[in-house]
Amino acid sequence: MKEETKTEHTTADNGPVISIKGLAKSFGSNTVLQDINMDLHKEENLVILGKSGTGKSVTIKCIVGLLAQDKGQIKVFNEEVSTLSEDQLKELRIRIGFLFQSGALYDSMTVRENLEFPLRRVLKLRDKSDIDKRVEEILEGVGLPDAIDKMPSELSGGMRKRIGLARTMILKPEIMLYDEPTTGLDPITSKEISELIQSMKTNYHVSSIIITHDIACAKITADRILVMDSGTIVAEGSFDELEHSKDKLVNSFFK
């Protein structure tokens, strides 16, 4: 069997897996982020709660190097992202799963083919029995073993989210970034996806940042919550602590 990677990874057992200090980002005259400071700890679910347009998604795009920050420092696994070469960034991104709002499945591929694709393309696996085993295991993990030969068009919105998560998790990332994972879903399906996110931490020991404005999702998934407004972090705490906050902005999310 081919090795998945030859890179010796830097562990972050003695500190946060992500550390951000003084992060700032503008687009022209529009300041989106200003002086963001935050850490993500190992096997923690960190929720960033905020209304649309407050800079939540820009933050996680900076973390994986999709956007370059104007100021500040972002360290992932103790490596400063802005100093990494393109090859080093590619290696880093293998260790970070990114679940987009749409699920980002290939519509022309079956579920099986969607899941096989990153194994063949990213990990360069060739052994069919190993690939089949990984695909079957991850489908069991997201509760959709019977969807293996379906097309994305045959799946409900919630099922597409689950398969999108399966395709990300099949590479066994150490960090997961969820961008509005429950957007567009009905309350029952949103609850199922939120519970699945929680099970990913328990079963795969993954550290996660969950971007959302869905308070029900935050309640189920969060070990810790940051509240973001106008590009800054305005509050931090547990769900219970923030639910009883006397700050009008923070309190508005819990009504």
N, C-alpha and C positions, 0 to 999 in steps of 0.2 A: 504494500500500500504506500502511496506517495505521502511524504510529509506534508502537513497542512501549511507550515511556514518554517523557515529556517532562522527567523529573527528571534533573538533573545529579548523577551519583553521585560521592560522595567516594571516591577511590582510597585504597588502603592499601599502596602500593608500598614505602613507607619504614617500615613497621611491621607488626605483626600485623593480620590481618583481624578477629580476635576477641581482646579483652583483658579478662580478668576479675581483679578484685582484691578480696579480702576478702569474697567472696560468702557470705552466710548466709541460711538459710531454715528456718523451723519451721512446723509445723502444730499449733497449740495447744501442748501441752507436749512434743511430739515434735520434737526438733531433727533435721532431715534433712541440712542442709548447714552447715558451719562453717568459715569462713576459707578458702574455695577461691580459689586463685590459679593462673591458667593462661592461656596464649596459644595461638592457632592461627595459623600462618604461611601465607602465600600458597602454594598448590599443595602443601600438606602433608596427609598422612593422619595424624590424631591419634586414637589408640585410647584410650578410657577403659575400663579393665578393672576389673571388680569383681563381687562376688556380688550376687544380687537383693536389693533393699532398701537399697543403700548410698548412694543419692542420684544415681545416674548420669542417669536419665531426667529427674529434677527439674532438674538442671543445664541440660540442653538446652532444657527448656521455659522456663526463665528467660531463656535467650539470645534466644529469639524473642518474649518478652513474653507468653507464655501464662500464666506465673506471675510475680508480682511478688516480687522479693527483699526480705528484711527489712533487710539491710545489704549494703554493698559496691557495687561499680561494675562494670557490664558495658558494654563498648564494642564495637560492631560497625561496621566500616568507619569507625572514629574517631567514631561517633555514640553518645552514651550512651543506651541503650535506655529507661531509666526516665523520660527527659525527653521522649520522642517523643509526639506527638499520635497519635490513632487512625489518621488518614490517613497519617502518616509511618510508623507501624508496618506498615500494609498495604503501603506502598511497599517497606519493608525486607524484608518476608516474600516479596515477589516475587523478591528476590535470594537468598533462602535456601530450599533444598529440604529437605523433611522427609519421610523415608521411615519410615512407621509399621510396627510389627511385622506387622500384618495386610495391608499393602499398600494398604488402604483404597480398593479399587475399587468402582465403582457396579455392583451385580450386574445391574441392569436394562438396562445399556448394553453394547454390543459393545466390544471392545478399541479399535476405531477411534473410537467415540463417547467412550470414556473419555479418549482422548488429545486429541480435538478440544475437549473441554469446557474445559480451562484456557486454551486458545488463544483461544476465543471469549469466555469469561467474564472472564478476567484481562487478557489482552492486547488484547481487543476486535478480534481479526482477523476479517475478513469474506471475504477473497479465497480462494476454494475451492482454487485451484491452489497457493497458498502453504501453506495448511493441509495439503493432501494431501502436499506435499513434506516438510513438517516431520514429519508422522506417519510417513511411510515411512522417513525418515532415522533417526529415533530408534528405530524398530523394528529397523532394520538394526544400530544401535548396541548394542542389547541382545540381538541374535541371534534375534529372533522375527518376521521379516517375514511368515511364513505365518500368524501368529495374528491378523492384522488384523481379520477378521470373526468371530472366535470370541467366545463369551460367557465371562465369568469362570468360570462353573460348569464349563466345558469345559477349564479349565486346571489343571495340577498346581500344587502349592504353590510350587515353584521358578519356574514360569512366571508365576504371579501376582506373585511378588516382582519379577521382571524387568519386568513391565508396570507395576507400581507405581513402580518406579524410572524407567521410560520416561516415565510421566506427570509425574513430578517434574522430570526432566531436560529435558523438552520446553520448559520456560520458560527454559532456559539459566541456571540459578542459578549464582552465584559461590561459594556455600558449600553443602555438603550435610551434613545431620545424619541419621545412620543409627541408629535405635533397635532394637538387637538384630536385625540383618538376617538372621541365620541360625537364629534360634529356630524350632524345630519342623520343621527340614529334616533329611533324611538326610545322612550325611557327604559323599557325592559331590555332591549338590546344594548343600550348604553351601560346598564348595570352589569350585563354579562361581560362586556369588553373590559370594564373597570375591574371586575373580579379576575379576569384572565391576566390583566397586567399585574395584579397582586400575586397571582400564582406563578408568574414568570420569575419574580424575585425569590419566591420560596423554593421553586423547583430547580431554577437554573442559577441562583445566587448572583443575579445581575443587578447592577446599580443603574438607577433610572432617573431621568428628568422628564416630567410629564407637563407639557404646556397645555393649559386648558382655561376655559372660563366656566366650566361645568362644575358646580359646587358638589353635586352628587358624586361625580368621578373623583374629585379631590377628597371627599370624605372616605371613600373606599380605599383609595390607593396611597394617600400621603402619610409618610412618616414625619415630614416637615413641610411647611408651606412658606413660600415667599410670595408676597403680593407686590405686583409691579404696576406702576402708573406713570405715564408720561416719561418712559425711559429710565425710571429709577425704581429701586426697591424701597417700598414705603412701610412694609411690615414683615415680620418673620415670626413663626411659631407653629405649634401643633394646631390641628383642626379645632380642638376644644378651646384653646387659648384665643384663637382669632375669632371664633364664633361669638365669644363674649367680649370682643374688643369694643371700646367706646368710640373708636375712630370712625367717623361717618363713612369714609370711603371703604374701609375694610368691612364694616358692618353691612354695607349695601349688598355685598355678595351673599350674605347669609339670610336675607329676607325672602 
